[in-house]
Amino acid sequence: MAIKINSTTVIDDSRNIVGVAVSALSHFNVPSGNTASRRGSPESGEVRFNTETNDFELYDGTDWMLVITVAE
């Protein structure tokens, strides 16, 4: 499944990062909150940071999947 930001593919179906130009000084904010604050009707491809579990999560259309765990 490709991941898109503003209709632009940033990760393709083969999990390759594409079409992203980021300098060392760039950043973007990811939606965040605890498990209970997940949207009630998420869309496939949504990414968020779970502040309760310290994980980045991706909604695959059926369930939330672990993408990255942040080490403490």
Secondary structure, DSSP 8 states (H G I E B T S, - for coil): --EEETTEEEE-TTS-B-S----TT------EE-GGGS-SS--TT-EEEETTTTEEEEE-SSSEEEEEE---
